Amino acid sequence: MSRILVLVRHGQSEWNLLNLFTGWKDPDLTAQGVKEATAAGTRLKALGYKYDIAYTSVLTRAQHTLRLILDEVGQPGLETIKDQALNERDYGELTGLNKDDARAKWGEEQVHIWRRSFDVPPPGGESLKNTAERTLPYFNAEILPRVLKGENVLVAAHGNSLRSIIMDLEKLSGEEIVARELNTGEPIVYELNEDGSIKSKKVLSA
Ligand SMILES: O=C(O)[C@H](O)COP(=O)(O)O
């Protein structure tokens, strides 16, 4: 029984490239993002796992990343569940703004607080804590039980929706998780014990 859980942030998106706050907006991958997702699939393929189910958000960049990975691992038809619980954190009024312009307007420190504090939401948006309040009930009800019964599960999602899940899995504090940066298209492969604790973890870096 292998109990593999793979978490992967989408490849570079058009708005990542433009340095815009993205949140629930729906840009697709750039050519670079397509390469990153394909390379993530190649690295996963080398591990040799077969997956039982995949989960993704309702946003194009995560779904496209997942499709490219599934093609690479030779499971293009894998059952996939799309749910908005896995969407990126809603960036509220920052959505669509350039991150450097936002720093110029509100100051480096304030923008850093909005991006990386645990519980201070950007105006009209979600903090990481708010994000966890929707991702974790979904993860714990739908995804984790499948891994614990011995299935291999692939999740393609977003920087902050995955941070909230990693915080819970790795039992990190709010401070520890906001310091964790997730690279685009970089799979994190967990093997879990029967009780949900981590048996092993590998980050498949480029
Ligand atoms: O929504 C976004 O802009 C990014 O996907 C994540 O942004 P962050 O690194 O500012 O949290």
The ligand as a Tripos MOL2 file, in Angstrom:
@<TRIPOS>MOLECULE
LIG
   11    10     1     0     0
SMALL
NO_CHARGES

@<TRIPOS>ATOM
      1 O1         -2.4640   34.8280   -7.0550 O.co2     1 LIG1
      2 C1         -1.2870   35.1460   -7.3210 C.2       1 LIG1
      3 O2         -0.9390   36.2870   -7.6740 O.co2     1 LIG1
      4 C2         -0.1860   34.0880   -7.2320 C.3       1 LIG1
      5 O3         -0.6070   32.8980   -7.7060 O.3       1 LIG1
      6 C3          0.3110   33.9040   -5.8100 C.3       1 LIG1
      7 O4          0.6720   35.1200   -5.3920 O.3       1 LIG1
      8 P1          1.5840   35.4580   -4.1140 P.3       1 LIG1
      9 O5          2.9300   34.8720   -4.3560 O.co2     1 LIG1
     10 O6          1.5620   36.9600   -4.1150 O.co2     1 LIG1
     11 O7          0.8660   34.8840   -2.9190 O.co2     1 LIG1
@<TRIPOS>BOND
     1     1     2 2
     2     2     3 1
     3     2     4 1
     4     4     5 1
     5     4     6 1
     6     6     7 1
     7     7     8 1
     8     8     9 2
     9     8    10 1
    10     8    11 1
@<TRIPOS>SUBSTRUCTURE
     1 LIG1         1 GROUP 0 **** ****
